[in-house]
Amino acid sequence: MPNYICQTCGTQFSQSAAPPDHCPICEDERQYSYPNLIPLPAATVERIAVAVAPYDFDRIYGAWWERNERRLHD
């Protein structure tokens, strides 16, 4: 069984057959603020992409409800 990591805050969850329904850290109203909507610099995004490239995953969970899950493969 895989470990799931919240793509928003980095919290690692225990091994489970399915991803968690929610992240308690991200559900805290103090987690979100206007600065979280400011895009990262391109160099930072590239560094993150390189860092996660070795990991096999097919979904990305975001911080906002309308951006909650994106399937990378069908």
VMD Tcl script that builds the backbone (N, CA, C; Angstrom):
set m [mol new atoms 222]
animate dup $m
set s [atomselect $m all]
$s set {name element resname resid chain x y z} {
  {N N MET 1 A 0.844 -1.188 0.000}
  {CA C MET 1 A 0.000 0.000 0.000}
  {C C MET 1 A 0.883 1.243 0.000}
  {N N PRO 2 A 0.449 2.249 -0.726}
  {CA C PRO 2 A 1.263 3.472 -0.810}
  {C C PRO 2 A 1.028 4.420 0.362}
  {N N ASN 3 A 2.006 5.266 0.586}
  {CA C ASN 3 A 1.828 6.408 1.480}
  {C C ASN 3 A 1.372 7.560 0.611}
  {N N TYR 4 A 0.456 8.358 1.115}
  {CA C TYR 4 A -0.018 9.524 0.373}
  {C C TYR 4 A 0.548 10.783 1.020}
  {N N ILE 5 A 0.901 11.740 0.169}
  {CA C ILE 5 A 1.447 13.011 0.628}
  {C C ILE 5 A 0.551 14.118 0.102}
  {N N CYS 6 A 0.146 15.012 0.987}
  {CA C CYS 6 A -0.665 16.150 0.572}
  {C C CYS 6 A 0.204 17.060 -0.291}
  {N N GLN 7 A -0.234 17.317 -1.518}
  {CA C GLN 7 A 0.530 18.154 -2.433}
  {C C GLN 7 A 0.508 19.627 -2.032}
  {N N THR 8 A -0.401 19.988 -1.145}
  {CA C THR 8 A -0.507 21.373 -0.725}
  {C C THR 8 A 0.453 21.702 0.401}
  {N N CYS 9 A 0.417 20.883 1.464}
  {CA C CYS 9 A 1.208 21.225 2.645}
  {C C CYS 9 A 2.342 20.246 2.915}
  {N N GLY 10 A 2.356 19.089 2.231}
  {CA C GLY 10 A 3.435 18.133 2.405}
  {C C GLY 10 A 3.227 17.121 3.508}
  {N N THR 11 A 2.060 17.126 4.147}
  {CA C THR 11 A 1.784 16.152 5.202}
  {C C THR 11 A 1.793 14.752 4.615}
  {N N GLN 12 A 2.525 13.830 5.261}
  {CA C GLN 12 A 2.548 12.446 4.806}
  {C C GLN 12 A 1.579 11.642 5.649}
  {N N PHE 13 A 0.724 10.883 4.986}
  {CA C PHE 13 A -0.260 10.053 5.656}
  {C C PHE 13 A 0.234 8.619 5.730}
  {N N SER 14 A -0.304 7.860 6.676}
  {CA C SER 14 A 0.051 6.446 6.822}
  {C C SER 14 A -0.359 5.677 5.577}
  {N N GLN 15 A 0.216 4.519 5.413}
  {CA C GLN 15 A -0.125 3.680 4.273}
  {C C GLN 15 A -1.606 3.341 4.307}
  {N N SER 16 A -2.225 3.374 3.122}
  {CA C SER 16 A -3.629 3.002 3.006}
  {C C SER 16 A -3.922 2.625 1.565}
  {N N ALA 17 A -5.026 1.919 1.366}
  {CA C ALA 17 A -5.400 1.475 0.029}
  {C C ALA 17 A -5.923 2.622 -0.825}
  {N N ALA 18 A -6.453 3.650 -0.183}
  {CA C ALA 18 A -7.014 4.793 -0.914}
  {C C ALA 18 A -6.478 6.084 -0.307}
  {N N PRO 19 A -6.455 7.162 -1.091}
  {CA C PRO 19 A -5.991 8.438 -0.552}
  {C C PRO 19 A -6.942 8.951 0.521}
  {N N PRO 20 A -6.451 9.770 1.438}
  {CA C PRO 20 A -7.326 10.308 2.483}
  {C C PRO 20 A -8.404 11.213 1.873}
  {N N ASP 21 A -9.529 11.284 2.549}
  {CA C ASP 21 A -10.631 12.133 2.076}
  {C C ASP 21 A -10.301 13.605 2.202}
  {N N HIS 22 A -9.477 13.942 3.181}
  {CA C HIS 22 A -9.136 15.339 3.419}
  {C C HIS 22 A -7.818 15.426 4.176}
  {N N CYS 23 A -7.272 16.600 4.223}
  {CA C CYS 23 A -6.045 16.849 4.974}
  {C C CYS 23 A -6.399 17.769 6.143}
  {N N PRO 24 A -6.210 17.329 7.394}
  {CA C PRO 24 A -6.571 18.164 8.538}
  {C C PRO 24 A -5.771 19.465 8.608}
  {N N ILE 25 A -4.567 19.448 8.102}
  {CA C ILE 25 A -3.762 20.672 8.100}
  {C C ILE 25 A -4.373 21.683 7.132}
  {N N CYS 26 A -4.698 21.214 5.942}
  {CA C CYS 26 A -5.248 22.105 4.924}
  {C C CYS 26 A -6.663 22.565 5.254}
  {N N GLU 27 A -7.396 21.803 6.058}
  {CA C GLU 27 A -8.749 22.211 6.426}
  {C C GLU 27 A -8.751 23.333 7.457}
  {N N ASP 28 A -7.631 23.560 8.083}
  {CA C ASP 28 A -7.525 24.646 9.054}
  {C C ASP 28 A -7.627 25.971 8.300}
  {N N GLU 29 A -8.562 26.819 8.698}
  {CA C GLU 29 A -8.793 28.073 7.969}
  {C C GLU 29 A -7.572 28.974 7.933}
  {N N ARG 30 A -6.654 28.791 8.857}
  {CA C ARG 30 A -5.434 29.610 8.863}
  {C C ARG 30 A -4.454 29.194 7.767}
  {N N GLN 31 A -4.682 28.036 7.169}
  {CA C GLN 31 A -3.780 27.518 6.138}
  {C C GLN 31 A -3.840 28.356 4.855}
  {N N TYR 32 A -5.000 28.916 4.560}
  {CA C TYR 32 A -5.204 29.596 3.293}
  {C C TYR 32 A -5.214 31.112 3.450}
  {N N SER 33 A -4.559 31.751 2.581}
  {CA C SER 33 A -4.541 33.211 2.570}
  {C C SER 33 A -4.253 33.670 1.145}
  {N N TYR 34 A -4.443 34.924 0.875}
  {CA C TYR 34 A -4.225 35.445 -0.472}
  {C C TYR 34 A -2.838 35.112 -1.026}
  {N N PRO 35 A -1.771 35.201 -0.226}
  {CA C PRO 35 A -0.448 34.874 -0.792}
  {C C PRO 35 A -0.353 33.474 -1.386}
  {N N ASN 36 A -1.206 32.540 -0.945}
  {CA C ASN 36 A -1.178 31.198 -1.519}
  {C C ASN 36 A -1.630 31.177 -2.972}
  {N N LEU 37 A -2.264 32.246 -3.432}
  {CA C LEU 37 A -2.721 32.312 -4.818}
  {C C LEU 37 A -1.675 32.915 -5.746}
  {N N ILE 38 A -0.592 33.417 -5.195}
  {CA C ILE 38 A 0.457 34.029 -6.000}
  {C C ILE 38 A 1.301 32.912 -6.627}
  {N N PRO 39 A 1.457 32.900 -7.935}
  {CA C PRO 39 A 2.215 31.830 -8.591}
  {C C PRO 39 A 3.682 31.791 -8.138}
  {N N LEU 40 A 4.226 30.598 -8.121}
  {CA C LEU 40 A 5.646 30.432 -7.819}
  {C C LEU 40 A 6.480 30.832 -9.025}
  {N N PRO 41 A 7.705 31.252 -8.806}
  {CA C PRO 41 A 8.601 31.535 -9.936}
  {C C PRO 41 A 8.854 30.265 -10.750}
  {N N ALA 42 A 9.087 30.417 -12.031}
  {CA C ALA 42 A 9.310 29.276 -12.925}
  {C C ALA 42 A 10.445 28.377 -12.433}
  {N N ALA 43 A 11.518 28.958 -11.934}
  {CA C ALA 43 A 12.656 28.155 -11.457}
  {C C ALA 43 A 12.249 27.278 -10.276}
  {N N THR 44 A 11.376 27.787 -9.419}
  {CA C THR 44 A 10.910 27.008 -8.272}
  {C C THR 44 A 10.034 25.851 -8.738}
  {N N VAL 45 A 9.152 26.103 -9.691}
  {CA C VAL 45 A 8.295 25.051 -10.232}
  {C C VAL 45 A 9.147 23.963 -10.885}
  {N N GLU 46 A 10.165 24.349 -11.610}
  {CA C GLU 46 A 11.061 23.373 -12.245}
  {C C GLU 46 A 11.801 22.546 -11.196}
  {N N ARG 47 A 12.251 23.188 -10.119}
  {CA C ARG 47 A 12.940 22.472 -9.044}
  {C C ARG 47 A 12.009 21.455 -8.384}
  {N N ILE 48 A 10.756 21.831 -8.177}
  {CA C ILE 48 A 9.770 20.914 -7.597}
  {C C ILE 48 A 9.531 19.737 -8.542}
  {N N ALA 49 A 9.398 20.022 -9.841}
  {CA C ALA 49 A 9.177 18.956 -10.827}
  {C C ALA 49 A 10.319 17.949 -10.818}
  {N N VAL 50 A 11.529 18.419 -10.720}
  {CA C VAL 50 A 12.696 17.526 -10.668}
  {C C VAL 50 A 12.667 16.700 -9.379}
  {N N ALA 51 A 12.275 17.328 -8.269}
  {CA C ALA 51 A 12.261 16.640 -6.981}
  {C C ALA 51 A 11.235 15.513 -6.930}
  {N N VAL 52 A 10.092 15.675 -7.585}
  {CA C VAL 52 A 9.048 14.646 -7.536}
  {C C VAL 52 A 9.103 13.679 -8.709}
  {N N ALA 53 A 9.951 13.937 -9.694}
  {CA C ALA 53 A 10.037 13.088 -10.884}
  {C C ALA 53 A 10.293 11.612 -10.569}
  {N N PRO 54 A 11.104 11.261 -9.563}
  {CA C PRO 54 A 11.360 9.846 -9.299}
  {C C PRO 54 A 10.159 9.088 -8.729}
  {N N TYR 55 A 9.119 9.787 -8.284}
  {CA C TYR 55 A 7.989 9.141 -7.630}
  {C C TYR 55 A 6.878 8.837 -8.630}
  {N N ASP 56 A 6.266 7.672 -8.457}
  {CA C ASP 56 A 5.188 7.244 -9.333}
  {C C ASP 56 A 3.855 7.661 -8.702}
  {N N PHE 57 A 3.186 8.626 -9.298}
  {CA C PHE 57 A 1.873 9.044 -8.824}
  {C C PHE 57 A 1.014 9.410 -10.022}
  {N N ASP 58 A -0.302 9.350 -9.835}
  {CA C ASP 58 A -1.193 9.653 -10.948}
  {C C ASP 58 A -2.197 10.750 -10.631}
  {N N ARG 59 A -2.090 11.364 -9.445}
  {CA C ARG 59 A -3.008 12.431 -9.078}
  {C C ARG 59 A -2.268 13.518 -8.318}
  {N N ILE 60 A -2.748 14.730 -8.485}
  {CA C ILE 60 A -2.221 15.862 -7.730}
  {C C ILE 60 A -3.397 16.522 -7.027}
  {N N TYR 61 A -3.272 16.700 -5.730}
  {CA C TYR 61 A -4.311 17.354 -4.954}
  {C C TYR 61 A -3.894 18.791 -4.683}
  {N N GLY 62 A -4.795 19.725 -4.954}
  {CA C GLY 62 A -4.506 21.138 -4.770}
  {C C GLY 62 A -5.107 21.691 -3.493}
  {N N ALA 63 A -4.906 22.959 -3.272}
  {CA C ALA 63 A -5.349 23.603 -2.041}
  {C C ALA 63 A -6.795 24.058 -2.086}
  {N N TRP 64 A -7.366 24.207 -3.244}
  {CA C TRP 64 A -8.701 24.783 -3.375}
  {C C TRP 64 A -9.647 23.738 -3.906}
  {N N TRP 65 A -10.901 23.779 -3.457}
  {CA C TRP 65 A -11.877 22.746 -3.806}
  {C C TRP 65 A -11.979 22.545 -5.307}
  {N N GLU 66 A -12.037 23.601 -6.077}
  {CA C GLU 66 A -12.186 23.447 -7.523}
  {C C GLU 66 A -10.913 22.926 -8.188}
  {N N ARG 67 A -9.838 22.847 -7.441}
  {CA C ARG 67 A -8.570 22.310 -7.967}
  {C C ARG 67 A -8.126 21.095 -7.161}
  {N N ASN 68 A -9.084 20.383 -6.606}
  {CA C ASN 68 A -8.763 19.345 -5.641}
  {C C ASN 68 A -7.969 18.184 -6.209}
  {N N GLU 69 A -8.324 17.694 -7.372}
  {CA C GLU 69 A -7.635 16.510 -7.892}
  {C C GLU 69 A -7.469 16.636 -9.391}
  {N N ARG 70 A -6.299 16.316 -9.834}
  {CA C ARG 70 A -6.041 16.291 -11.287}
  {C C ARG 70 A -5.428 14.945 -11.633}
  {N N ARG 71 A -6.076 14.242 -12.523}
  {CA C ARG 71 A -5.535 12.961 -12.954}
  {C C ARG 71 A -4.454 13.201 -13.991}
  {N N LEU 72 A -3.320 12.554 -13.793}
  {CA C LEU 72 A -2.215 12.700 -14.709}
  {C C LEU 72 A -2.243 11.651 -15.810}
  {N N HIS 73 A -2.866 10.512 -15.510}
  {CA C HIS 73 A -2.961 9.411 -16.464}
  {C C HIS 73 A -4.373 8.863 -16.408}
  {N N ASP 74 A -4.879 8.407 -17.532}
  {CA C ASP 74 A -6.200 7.748 -17.547}
  {C C ASP 74 A -6.053 6.284 -17.813}
}
mol reanalyze $m
mol bondsrecalc $m
mol representation Tube
mol addrep $m
